Amino acid sequence: ATGELWFVTDMSAANVEVADRETVPPGSKDFQGIFGSNAMWWLPAGGRPRCFARGPIEAELTGPTFLLTPAGETLLLLAIQHPGEQNGTRVDDAAESRRYAIRETGDRIVSQRRIVPIGSNFAALADGVPRSAVCLIRRNEEKGARAKPG
């Protein structure tokens, strides 16, 4: 046991349904839509969390599974669920500008503007419709880690 932890966030795209993000106080149950894409994280023993992989827009990450091949290679399977669940297929690089109230250290609240993609084209075929997928991530000693939808 190394004391490290690997985990994914699995937050529904429905978190974008706040009409006035600027006036909803951070930390309240109605404060949603700020977190962006889901991700996979690694927390080393006694260390700070590090983002290992970021999911496509409007999708959830689930089921990280590590496998060891007979050749000693470590593989990671990571599921991408229902990309585009909120807005469907992304057309013509659709995006919108959103403003958020962010609480800084010391409880100071600042306003932040973000450009947020609308819809998804993840793992789409020629028809452009987003599709769920299972990704295989493996270590390539020459080029680092690579993800490939499968």
DSSP file with accessible surface (Angstrom, degrees, kcal/mol):
  #  RESIDUE AA STRUCTURE BP1 BP2  ACC     N-H-->O    O-->H-N    N-H-->O    O-->H-N    TCO  KAPPA ALPHA  PHI   PSI    X-CA   Y-CA   Z-CA
    1    1 A A              0   0  157      0, 0.0     0, 0.0     0, 0.0     0, 0.0   0.000 360.0 360.0 360.0 125.1    0.0    0.0    0.0
    2    2 A T        -     0   0  104      2,-0.1    43,-0.3    42,-0.0     3,-0.1   0.557 360.0-123.4 -94.6 -12.5    1.5    3.3   -1.1
    3    3 A G        +     0   0   57      1,-0.3    43,-0.2    41,-0.1     2,-0.2   0.590  68.1 129.1  79.9  10.0   -1.0    5.6    0.6
    4    4 A E        -     0   0   83     41,-0.1     2,-0.4    40,-0.1    -1,-0.3  -0.592  44.8-149.1 -96.7 161.9   -2.0    7.3   -2.6
    5    5 A L  E     -A   43   0A  94     38,-2.4    38,-3.5    -2,-0.2     2,-0.4  -0.996   7.7-165.0-134.6 132.9   -5.5    7.8   -3.9
    6    6 A W  E     +A   42   0A  71     -2,-0.4     2,-0.3    36,-0.2    36,-0.2  -0.957  24.4 160.5-111.7 135.0   -6.9    8.0   -7.5
    7    7 A F  E     -A   41   0A  72     34,-2.3    34,-3.6    -2,-0.4     2,-0.3  -0.986  26.7-143.8-152.1 160.3  -10.4    9.4   -8.0
    8    8 A V  E     -A   40   0A  35     -2,-0.3     2,-0.4    32,-0.2    32,-0.2  -0.888  18.6-126.5-120.7 155.3  -12.7   10.9  -10.5
    9    9 A T        -     0   0   49     30,-2.3    52,-1.1    -2,-0.3     2,-0.1  -0.820  19.2-173.2 -97.4 143.8  -15.4   13.6  -10.3
   10   10 A D        +     0   0   82     -2,-0.4     2,-0.5    50,-0.2    50,-0.1  -0.548  20.2 158.7-137.1  62.8  -18.8   12.6  -11.6
   11   11 A M        -     0   0   50     48,-0.2    27,-0.1    -2,-0.1    48,-0.1  -0.807  41.2-117.3 -96.9 130.1  -20.8   15.8  -11.5
   12   12 A S    >   -     0   0   53     -2,-0.5     3,-1.6     1,-0.1    47,-0.1  -0.272  16.6-123.8 -63.0 147.6  -23.9   16.0  -13.7
   13   13 A A  G >  S+     0   0   10      1,-0.3     3,-1.5     2,-0.1    -1,-0.1   0.657 101.3  87.0 -65.5 -13.0  -24.0   18.7  -16.4
   14   14 A A  G >   +     0   0   45      1,-0.3     3,-1.5     2,-0.1    -1,-0.3   0.624  63.1  88.8 -63.5  -7.6  -27.2   19.9  -14.7
   15   15 A N  G <  S+     0   0   20     -3,-1.6    -1,-0.3     1,-0.3     3,-0.1   0.565  73.0  70.9 -69.0  -1.3  -24.9   22.0  -12.5
   16   16 A V  G <   +     0   0   27     -3,-1.5     2,-0.8     1,-0.2    -1,-0.3   0.378  67.7 102.4 -93.9   8.4  -25.1   24.8  -15.0
   17   17 A E    <   +     0   0  124     -3,-1.5     2,-0.6    -4,-0.0    -1,-0.2  -0.137  42.9 118.2 -90.7  42.5  -28.8   25.6  -14.2
   18   18 A V        -     0   0   17     -2,-0.8     3,-0.4     1,-0.2    13,-0.0  -0.932  48.5-158.4-108.0 124.0  -28.3   28.7  -12.1
   19   19 A A  S    S+     0   0  109     -2,-0.6     2,-0.4     1,-0.3    -1,-0.2   0.895  86.2  26.4 -69.5 -39.6  -30.0   31.8  -13.6
   20   20 A D    >>  +     0   0   80      1,-0.1     4,-0.9     2,-0.0     3,-0.8  -0.724  61.8 167.3-130.0  83.5  -27.9   34.4  -11.8
   21   21 A R  T 34 S+     0   0   32     -2,-0.4    80,-0.9    -3,-0.4    -1,-0.1   0.730  73.5  67.6 -67.6 -22.2  -24.5   33.0  -10.8
   22   22 A E  T 34 S+     0   0   73      1,-0.2    -1,-0.2    78,-0.2    78,-0.1   0.824 108.6  33.5 -70.7 -29.2  -23.3   36.5   -9.9
   23   23 A T  T <4 S+     0   0  100     -3,-0.8    -1,-0.2     2,-0.1    -2,-0.2   0.527  90.9  99.6-108.2  -7.1  -25.6   36.9   -6.9
   24   24 A V  S  < S-     0   0   25     -4,-0.9    77,-0.2     6,-0.1     3,-0.1  -0.712  80.6-118.1 -79.8 123.5  -25.8   33.3   -5.6
   25   25 A P    >   -     0   0   76      0, 0.0     3,-1.9     0, 0.0     6,-0.2  -0.377  27.8-106.7 -67.4 136.1  -23.3   33.1   -2.6
   26   26 A P  T 3  S+     0   0   15      0, 0.0     3,-0.1     0, 0.0    76,-0.1  -0.302 105.8  29.2 -56.0 140.6  -20.4   30.6   -3.0
   27   27 A G  T 3  S+     0   0   80      1,-0.3     2,-0.1     4,-0.1    -3,-0.0   0.220  91.0 121.9  92.1 -14.1  -21.0   27.6   -0.8
   28   28 A S  S X  S-     0   0   40     -3,-1.9     3,-1.7     1,-0.1    -1,-0.3  -0.425  76.6-113.7 -78.8 159.3  -24.8   27.8   -0.9
   29   29 A K  T 3  S+     0   0  177      1,-0.3    -1,-0.1    -3,-0.1    -2,-0.0   0.742 116.6  55.9 -65.7 -19.3  -26.7   24.8   -2.2
   30   30 A D  T 3  S+     0   0   86     -5,-0.1     2,-1.0     2,-0.0    -1,-0.3   0.486  79.3 103.9 -90.0  -2.9  -27.8   26.9   -5.2
   31   31 A F    <   +     0   0   24     -3,-1.7     2,-0.3    -6,-0.2    -4,-0.1  -0.694  50.8 139.6 -84.8 104.2  -24.3   27.8   -6.3
   32   32 A Q        +     0   0   66     -2,-1.0   -16,-0.1     1,-0.1   -14,-0.1  -0.852  31.7  56.1-135.2 172.7  -23.7   25.6   -9.3
   33   33 A G  S    S+     0   0    3     -2,-0.3     3,-0.2     3,-0.1   -17,-0.1   0.508  76.1 101.5  85.3   4.8  -22.1   25.7  -12.7
   34   34 A I        +     0   0   19      1,-0.1   -18,-0.1   -19,-0.1    -2,-0.1   0.719  61.6  72.5 -93.8 -19.4  -18.6   26.8  -11.6
   35   35 A F  S    S-     0   0  131      1,-0.2    -1,-0.1   -20,-0.1     2,-0.0   0.657  73.4-165.0 -83.2 -15.6  -16.7   23.5  -11.8
   36   36 A G        +     0   0   43     -3,-0.2    -1,-0.2   -23,-0.1    -3,-0.1  -0.354  51.6   8.7  71.7-146.2  -16.3   23.0  -15.5
   37   37 A S  S    S-     0   0   27      1,-0.1    20,-0.1    18,-0.1    23,-0.1  -0.306  77.7-112.0 -71.6 150.3  -15.3   19.6  -16.8
   38   38 A N        -     0   0    5     21,-0.7    17,-3.5    18,-0.4     2,-0.3  -0.363  41.5-169.8 -72.4 161.9  -15.0   16.5  -14.7
   39   39 A A  E     - B   0  54A   5     15,-0.3   -30,-2.3    22,-0.1     2,-0.4  -0.946  26.7-116.8-149.9 166.5  -11.6   15.1  -14.1
   40   40 A M  E     -AB   8  53A   0     13,-3.2    12,-3.0    -2,-0.3    13,-1.6  -0.940  36.7-164.8-108.9 134.5   -9.4   12.3  -12.8
   41   41 A W  E     -AB   7  51A  77    -34,-3.6   -34,-2.3    -2,-0.4     2,-0.4  -0.871  16.3-151.6-123.2 152.2   -7.1   13.2   -9.9
   42   42 A W  E     -AB   6  50A  58      8,-2.6     8,-2.7    -2,-0.3   -36,-0.2  -0.992   7.9-168.0-121.4 128.4   -4.2   11.6   -8.1
   43   43 A L  E     -A    5   0A  56    -38,-3.5   -38,-2.4    -2,-0.4     3,-0.1  -0.925  13.4-152.7-117.4 101.4   -3.5   12.4   -4.5
   44   44 A P    >   -     0   0   20      0, 0.0     3,-2.5     0, 0.0   -40,-0.1  -0.394  40.0 -80.2 -69.8 154.3   -0.1   11.2   -3.4
   45   45 A A  T 3  S-     0   0   66    -43,-0.3   -41,-0.1     1,-0.3     3,-0.1  -0.325 115.8  -4.1 -55.7 122.6    0.4   10.2    0.2
   46   46 A G  T 3  S+     0   0   95    -43,-0.2    -1,-0.3     1,-0.2     2,-0.1   0.589 118.6 103.0  70.8  10.8    0.9   13.5    2.2
   47   47 A G  S <  S-     0   0   37     -3,-2.5    -1,-0.2     1,-0.1    -4,-0.0  -0.356  75.8 -85.9-113.8-167.7    0.8   15.6   -1.0
   48   48 A R        -     0   0  209     -2,-0.1    -6,-0.1    -3,-0.1    -1,-0.1  -0.761  50.0 -96.8 -99.1 148.7   -1.5   17.8   -2.9
   49   49 A P        -     0   0   74      0, 0.0     2,-0.4     0, 0.0    -6,-0.2  -0.325  37.9-159.1 -64.7 145.3   -4.0   16.6   -5.5
   50   50 A R  E     -B   42   0A 145     -8,-2.7    -8,-2.6    -2,-0.0     2,-0.5  -0.993  19.5-121.2-128.4 134.4   -2.9   16.6   -9.1
   51   51 A C  E     +B   41   0A  68     -2,-0.4   -10,-0.2   -10,-0.2     3,-0.1  -0.603  31.2 174.7 -75.1 122.9   -5.2   16.6  -12.1
   52   52 A F  E     +     0   0A  84    -12,-3.0     2,-0.3    -2,-0.5   -11,-0.2   0.812  65.8   3.9 -96.8 -40.2   -4.3   13.5  -14.3
   53   53 A A  E     -B   40   0A  22    -13,-1.6   -13,-3.2    94,-0.0     2,-0.4  -0.995  60.9-146.9-149.4 142.2   -7.0   13.7  -16.9
   54   54 A R  E     -B   39   0A 191     -2,-0.3   -15,-0.3   -15,-0.2   -16,-0.1  -0.935  21.4-132.6-112.5 135.5   -9.8   16.1  -17.8
   55   55 A G        -     0   0    5    -17,-3.5     3,-0.1    -2,-0.4   -18,-0.1  -0.322  30.9 -88.9 -80.8 165.6  -13.0   14.9  -19.3
   56   56 A P    >   -     0   0   27      0, 0.0     3,-0.9     0, 0.0   -18,-0.4  -0.266  58.8 -79.2 -65.8 161.6  -14.9   16.3  -22.3
   57   57 A I  T 3  S+     0   0   34      1,-0.2    27,-0.8   -20,-0.1    65,-0.2  -0.286 114.3  12.2 -62.8 145.0  -17.4   19.1  -21.8
   58   58 A E  T 3  S+     0   0   21      1,-0.2    27,-1.5    25,-0.2    26,-0.5   0.851 107.4 108.6  55.0  40.4  -20.8   18.1  -20.5
   59   59 A A    <   -     0   0    3     -3,-0.9   -21,-0.7    24,-0.2     2,-0.4  -0.960  59.7-134.6-139.7 159.5  -19.6   14.5  -19.7
   60   60 A E  E     -C   81   0B  20     21,-1.7    21,-3.1    -2,-0.3     2,-0.4  -0.886  13.5-137.6-114.6 147.5  -18.9   12.6  -16.5
   61   61 A L  E     +C   80   0B   1    -52,-1.1     2,-0.3    -2,-0.4    19,-0.2  -0.867  33.1 161.5-102.6 137.3  -15.9   10.4  -15.8
   62   62 A T  E     +C   79   0B  28     17,-2.0    17,-2.5    -2,-0.4   -53,-0.1  -0.953  39.5  28.0-146.2 166.2  -16.4    7.0  -14.1
   63   63 A G  E     -     0   0B  47     -2,-0.3     2,-0.1     1,-0.2    14,-0.1   0.763  56.0-167.4  59.4  41.1  -14.9    3.6  -13.4
   64   64 A P  E     -     0   0B  42      0, 0.0     2,-0.4     0, 0.0    14,-0.2  -0.418  12.9-179.4 -62.0 129.7  -11.2    4.2  -13.4
   65   65 A T  E     -C   77   0B  67     12,-2.2    12,-2.8    -2,-0.1     2,-0.4  -0.992  18.0-150.5-135.0 125.4   -9.6    0.8  -13.5
   66   66 A F  E     -C   76   0B  93     -2,-0.4     2,-0.4    10,-0.2    10,-0.2  -0.812  16.5-172.3 -95.5 135.6   -5.8    0.0  -13.5
   67   67 A L  E     -C   75   0B  77      8,-2.8     8,-3.0    -2,-0.4     2,-0.5  -0.966  16.0-147.3-126.2 144.6   -4.7   -3.2  -15.3
   68   68 A L  E     -C   74   0B 125     -2,-0.4     6,-0.2     6,-0.2    -2,-0.0  -0.955  19.5-144.4-112.3 119.4   -1.3   -4.8  -15.4
   69   69 A T    >   -     0   0   30      4,-2.8     3,-2.4    -2,-0.5     0, 0.0  -0.380  28.6-106.4 -76.1 162.3   -0.5   -6.6  -18.7
   70   70 A P  T 3  S+     0   0  146      0, 0.0    -1,-0.1     0, 0.0    -2,-0.0   0.806 122.9  59.7 -57.8 -25.4    1.6   -9.8  -18.7
   71   71 A A  T 3  S-     0   0   97      2,-0.1    -2,-0.0     1,-0.0    -3,-0.0   0.446 122.6-107.4 -82.7  -0.1    4.4   -7.7  -20.2
   72   72 A G  S <  S+     0   0   49     -3,-2.4     2,-0.4     1,-0.3    -1,-0.0   0.579  72.5 142.0  87.5   9.6    4.3   -5.5  -17.0
   73   73 A E        -     0   0   74     65,-0.0    -4,-2.8     1,-0.0     2,-0.5  -0.683  46.6-135.3 -87.3 134.9    2.7   -2.5  -18.7
   74   74 A T  E     -C   68   0B  77     -2,-0.4    65,-0.8    -6,-0.2     2,-0.3  -0.797  23.8-172.3 -91.2 129.3    0.2   -0.6  -16.6
   75   75 A L  E     -CD  67 138B  26     -8,-3.0    -8,-2.8    -2,-0.5     2,-0.5  -0.896  10.7-151.5-118.5 150.4   -3.0    0.4  -18.4
   76   76 A L  E     -CD  66 137B   4     61,-2.5    61,-3.0    -2,-0.3     2,-0.5  -0.986   2.2-159.7-123.2 127.5   -5.9    2.6  -17.3
   77   77 A L  E     +CD  65 136B  55    -12,-2.8   -12,-2.2    -2,-0.5     2,-0.4  -0.919  14.9 179.2-102.8 132.0   -9.4    2.3  -18.4
   78   78 A L  E     - D   0 135B   6     57,-2.2    57,-3.3    -2,-0.5     2,-0.3  -0.990  18.1-141.1-138.0 123.4  -11.6    5.4  -17.9
   79   79 A A  E     -CD  62 134B  22    -17,-2.5   -17,-2.0    -2,-0.4     2,-0.6  -0.693   4.9-156.8 -90.4 137.3  -15.2    5.7  -18.9
   80   80 A I  E     -CD  61 133B   8     53,-3.3    53,-1.8    -2,-0.3     2,-0.4  -0.966  18.7-154.3-110.3 115.1  -16.7    8.9  -20.5
   81   81 A Q  E     -C   60   0B  67    -21,-3.1   -21,-1.7    -2,-0.6     4,-0.2  -0.790  53.5 -27.8-100.2 139.9  -20.4    9.0  -19.9
   82   82 A H    >   -     0   0   67     -2,-0.4     3,-1.2   -23,-0.2    -1,-0.2   0.749  67.1-159.1  30.4  62.8  -23.0   10.8  -22.0
   83   83 A P  T 3  S+     0   0    8      0, 0.0   -24,-0.2     0, 0.0   -25,-0.2  -0.380  78.7  25.8 -62.1 143.5  -21.0   13.7  -23.4
   84   84 A G  T 3> S+     0   0    5    -27,-0.8     4,-2.9   -26,-0.5   -25,-0.1   0.672  77.1 147.0  76.9  19.1  -23.3   16.6  -24.5
   85   85 A E  T <4 S+     0   0   73    -27,-1.5   -26,-0.1    -3,-1.2   -27,-0.1   0.787  73.0  38.4 -61.6 -26.6  -26.0   15.5  -22.0
   86   86 A Q  T  4 S+     0   0   60    -28,-0.2    -1,-0.2     2,-0.1   -28,-0.0   0.903 136.8  10.5 -89.1 -46.4  -27.1   19.1  -21.5
   87   87 A N  T  4 S-     0   0   77      1,-0.3    -2,-0.2   -29,-0.1    -1,-0.1   0.279  89.7-142.5-122.5   6.7  -26.8   20.7  -25.0
   88   88 A G     <  +     0   0   29     -4,-2.9    32,-2.2    31,-0.1    -1,-0.3  -0.312  65.1  14.7  70.7-143.0  -26.3   17.8  -27.4
   89   89 A T  B    S-f  120   0C  54     30,-0.2     2,-0.5     1,-0.1    32,-0.2  -0.448  75.9-125.7 -72.7 133.4  -24.0   18.2  -30.4
   90   90 A R        -     0   0   62     30,-1.3     2,-0.4    38,-0.3     3,-0.2  -0.668  30.1-164.6 -79.8 127.5  -21.7   21.2  -30.4
   91   91 A V    >   -     0   0   88     -2,-0.5     3,-1.1    27,-0.3    27,-0.1  -0.942  60.7 -10.1-119.5 133.4  -22.2   23.2  -33.6
   92   92 A D  T 3  S-     0   0  153     -2,-0.4    -1,-0.2     1,-0.3    -2,-0.0   0.861 121.1 -62.7  52.5  43.1  -19.8   25.9  -35.0
   93   93 A D  T 3  S-     0   0  131     -3,-0.2    -1,-0.3     1,-0.2    26,-0.1   0.857  77.3-163.0  53.7  37.6  -17.7   26.1  -31.8
   94   94 A A    <   +     0   0   36     -3,-1.1    24,-2.3    24,-0.2     2,-0.3  -0.233  21.1 154.0 -54.4 136.2  -20.7   27.3  -29.8
   95   95 A A  E     -G  117   0D  46     22,-0.3     2,-0.3    -5,-0.0    20,-0.1  -0.970  27.0-148.9-156.7 161.6  -19.8   28.9  -26.5
   96   96 A E  E     -G  116   0D  84     20,-2.2    20,-3.1    -2,-0.3     2,-0.4  -0.976  20.0-118.7-136.9 154.8  -21.2   31.4  -24.0
   97   97 A S  E     -G  115   0D  64     -2,-0.3     2,-0.4    18,-0.2    18,-0.2  -0.774  33.6-177.3 -91.2 132.1  -19.7   33.9  -21.6
   98   98 A R  E     -G  114   0D  19     16,-2.8    16,-3.0    -2,-0.4     2,-0.4  -0.976  16.1-148.2-129.8 147.1  -20.5   33.4  -18.0
   99   99 A R  E     -G  113   0D 124     -2,-0.4     2,-0.4    14,-0.2    14,-0.2  -0.932  17.0-170.0-113.3 138.7  -19.7   35.4  -14.9
  100  100 A Y  E     -G  112   0D   3     12,-2.9    12,-2.8    -2,-0.4     2,-0.6  -0.958  23.9-130.1-127.5 146.7  -19.1   33.7  -11.5
  101  101 A A  E     -G  111   0D   5    -80,-0.9     2,-0.4    -2,-0.4    10,-0.2  -0.860  32.2-166.5 -91.8 122.4  -18.7   35.0   -8.0
  102  102 A I  E     -G  110   0D  34      8,-3.4     8,-2.8    -2,-0.6     2,-0.6  -0.946  16.0-138.7-115.8 131.7  -15.6   33.3   -6.5
  103  103 A R  E     -G  109   0D 107     -2,-0.4     6,-0.2     6,-0.2     2,-0.1  -0.785  24.0-160.4 -89.9 119.1  -14.7   33.2   -2.8
  104  104 A E    >   -     0   0   83      4,-3.7     3,-1.5    -2,-0.6     4,-0.2  -0.410  39.2 -69.4 -86.6 171.8  -11.0   33.8   -2.4
  105  105 A T  T 3  S+     0   0  148      1,-0.3     3,-0.4     2,-0.2    -1,-0.2  -0.373 127.3  36.1 -57.1 135.4   -8.9   32.9    0.6
  106  106 A G  T 3  S-     0   0   72      1,-0.2    -1,-0.3    -3,-0.1     3,-0.1   0.587 126.9 -86.6  91.3   7.7   -9.9   35.3    3.3
  107  107 A D  S <  S+     0   0  113     -3,-1.5     2,-0.3     1,-0.2    -1,-0.2   0.574  79.8 149.3  69.4  10.7  -13.6   35.3    2.2
  108  108 A R        -     0   0  159     -3,-0.4    -4,-3.7    -4,-0.2     2,-0.5  -0.613  38.5-143.7 -72.9 132.6  -13.1   38.1   -0.4
  109  109 A I  E     +G  103   0D  88     -2,-0.3     2,-0.3    -6,-0.2    -6,-0.2  -0.870  22.0 179.3-103.4 127.1  -15.6   37.5   -3.3
  110  110 A V  E     -G  102   0D  33     -8,-2.8    -8,-3.4    -2,-0.5     2,-0.4  -0.864  26.8-118.3-121.6 159.7  -14.4   38.4   -6.8
  111  111 A S  E     -G  101   0D  57     -2,-0.3     2,-0.4   -10,-0.2   -10,-0.2  -0.807  27.9-170.5 -99.1 137.0  -16.1   38.1  -10.1
  112  112 A Q  E     -G  100   0D  79    -12,-2.8   -12,-2.9    -2,-0.4     2,-0.4  -0.995  11.6-147.4-130.7 134.9  -14.6   35.9  -12.8
  113  113 A R  E     -G   99   0D 140     -2,-0.4     2,-0.4   -14,-0.2   -14,-0.2  -0.850  19.2-178.1-100.5 134.6  -15.6   35.6  -16.5
  114  114 A R  E     -G   98   0D  80    -16,-3.0   -16,-2.8    -2,-0.4     2,-0.6  -0.989  25.7-138.0-131.8 142.9  -15.4   32.3  -18.3
  115  115 A I  E     -G   97   0D  98     -2,-0.4   -18,-0.2   -18,-0.2    -2,-0.0  -0.899  29.2-164.9 -96.0 120.4  -16.0   31.2  -21.9
  116  116 A V  E     -G   96   0D  22    -20,-3.1   -20,-2.2    -2,-0.6    -2,-0.0  -0.928  17.3-124.8-115.3 124.5  -17.9   27.9  -21.7
  117  117 A P  E     -G   95   0D  40      0, 0.0     2,-0.5     0, 0.0   -22,-0.3  -0.350  21.3-140.3 -61.9 147.3  -18.3   25.5  -24.6
  118  118 A I        -     0   0   32    -24,-2.3   -27,-0.3   -27,-0.1   -24,-0.2  -0.952  63.5  -9.8-114.7 116.9  -21.9   24.6  -25.4
  119  119 A G  S    S-     0   0    0     -2,-0.5     2,-0.3   -29,-0.1   -30,-0.2  -0.295  76.5-105.9  87.8-178.0  -22.5   20.9  -26.4
  120  120 A S  B     -f   89   0C   5    -32,-2.2   -30,-1.3   -37,-0.2   -62,-0.0  -0.984  20.9-170.3-148.5 154.4  -19.9   18.2  -27.2
  121  121 A N    >   +     0   0   73     -2,-0.3     3,-1.8   -32,-0.2     7,-0.1   0.099  39.4 151.2-126.9  18.2  -18.5   16.3  -30.1
  122  122 A F  T 3  S-     0   0   44      1,-0.3     9,-2.3   -65,-0.2    -2,-0.1  -0.270  75.7  -7.6 -60.6 132.8  -16.5   13.8  -28.1
  123  123 A A  T 3  S+     0   0   36      1,-0.2    -1,-0.3     7,-0.2     2,-0.1   0.731  95.5 162.2  55.7  26.4  -16.0   10.4  -29.7
  124  124 A A    <   -     0   0   32     -3,-1.8    -1,-0.2     4,-0.1     2,-0.1  -0.462  30.0-145.1 -75.1 147.3  -18.4   11.5  -32.5
  125  125 A L    >   -     0   0  118      4,-0.5     3,-2.2    -2,-0.1    -1,-0.1  -0.122  54.0 -63.0 -89.1-162.4  -18.5    9.7  -35.8
  126  126 A A  T 3  S+     0   0  114      1,-0.3    -2,-0.1     2,-0.1    -1,-0.0   0.782 133.4  64.7 -59.6 -24.7  -19.1   11.5  -39.2
  127  127 A D  T 3  S-     0   0   93      2,-0.1    -1,-0.3     1,-0.1    -3,-0.0   0.604 103.4-130.4 -77.9  -7.8  -22.6   12.5  -38.0
  128  128 A G    <   +     0   0   19     -3,-2.2   -38,-0.3     1,-0.2    -4,-0.1   0.444  56.8 144.2  78.5  -2.4  -21.1   14.6  -35.2
  129  129 A V        -     0   0   63    -40,-0.1    -4,-0.5    -6,-0.1    -1,-0.2  -0.564  53.4-118.8 -74.4 127.5  -23.3   13.1  -32.5
  130  130 A P        -     0   0   19      0, 0.0     2,-0.3     0, 0.0    -7,-0.2  -0.375  34.9-167.8 -66.2 145.2  -21.4   12.8  -29.2
  131  131 A R        -     0   0   88     -9,-2.3   -47,-0.1    -2,-0.0     2,-0.0  -0.983  23.3-112.0-136.6 147.5  -21.0    9.3  -27.8
  132  132 A S        +     0   0   74     -2,-0.3     2,-0.3   -49,-0.1   -51,-0.2  -0.335  43.5 174.9 -67.9 156.8  -19.9    7.7  -24.6
  133  133 A A  E     -D   80   0B  16    -53,-1.8   -53,-3.3    -2,-0.0     2,-0.5  -0.983  34.9-123.6-157.6 162.4  -16.7    5.7  -24.7
  134  134 A V  E     -D   79   0B  74     16,-1.0    16,-2.1    -2,-0.3     2,-0.4  -0.982  32.3-151.5-111.3 124.6  -14.1    3.8  -22.7
  135  135 A C  E     -DE  78 149B  11    -57,-3.3   -57,-2.2    -2,-0.5     2,-0.5  -0.788   4.3-149.0 -98.3 142.9  -10.7    5.3  -23.0
  136  136 A L  E     -DE  77 148B  69     12,-2.0    12,-1.4    -2,-0.4     2,-0.5  -0.949  15.1-170.5-108.2 122.1   -7.5    3.3  -22.7
  137  137 A I  E     +DE  76 147B  15    -61,-3.0   -61,-2.5    -2,-0.5     2,-0.3  -0.966   9.8 172.2-115.1 128.5   -4.6    5.3  -21.3
  138  138 A R  E     -DE  75 146B 102      8,-1.3     8,-1.4    -2,-0.5     2,-0.4  -0.953  34.9-106.6-134.4 156.2   -1.1    3.8  -21.3
  139  139 A R  E     - E   0 145B 135    -65,-0.8     2,-0.6    -2,-0.3     6,-0.2  -0.668  24.6-165.1 -83.3 129.2    2.3    5.1  -20.6
  140  140 A N  E  >  - E   0 144B  24      4,-1.5     4,-2.5    -2,-0.4     3,-0.3  -0.962  10.5-153.2-113.2 111.0    4.6    5.7  -23.5
  141  141 A E  T  4 S+     0   0  151     -2,-0.6    -1,-0.1     1,-0.2     4,-0.1   0.810  92.5  46.3 -58.3 -28.9    8.1    6.1  -22.2
  142  142 A E  T  4 S+     0   0  175      1,-0.1    -1,-0.2     2,-0.1    -3,-0.0   0.856 129.3  18.7 -82.8 -33.9    9.2    8.2  -25.2
  143  143 A K  T  4 S-     0   0  150      1,-0.4    -2,-0.2    -3,-0.3    -1,-0.1   0.348 101.1-120.2-122.2   3.6    6.2   10.6  -25.3
  144  144 A G  E  <  -E  140   0B  19     -4,-2.5    -4,-1.5     2,-0.0    -1,-0.4  -0.457  63.3 -15.5  86.9-162.5    4.5   10.4  -21.9
  145  145 A A  E     -E  139   0B  56     -6,-0.2     2,-0.3    -2,-0.1    -6,-0.2  -0.513  60.4-172.3 -81.2 145.1    0.9    9.4  -21.3
  146  146 A R  E     -E  138   0B 119     -8,-1.4    -8,-1.3    -2,-0.2     2,-0.4  -0.996  11.4-148.2-135.5 143.1   -1.6    9.3  -24.2
  147  147 A A  E     -E  137   0B  70     -2,-0.3   -10,-0.2   -10,-0.2   -12,-0.0  -0.889  13.6-177.4-110.9 142.0   -5.4    8.7  -24.2
  148  148 A K  E     -E  136   0B 157    -12,-1.4   -12,-2.0    -2,-0.4    -2,-0.0  -0.961  26.1-127.1-140.2 117.2   -7.2    7.0  -27.0
  149  149 A P  E      E  135   0B  67      0, 0.0   -14,-0.2     0, 0.0   -16,-0.0  -0.376 360.0 360.0 -59.8 142.2  -11.0    6.5  -27.1
  150  150 A G              0   0   90    -16,-2.1   -16,-1.0    -2,-0.0     0, 0.0  -0.793 360.0 360.0-133.9 360.0  -11.9    2.9  -27.7
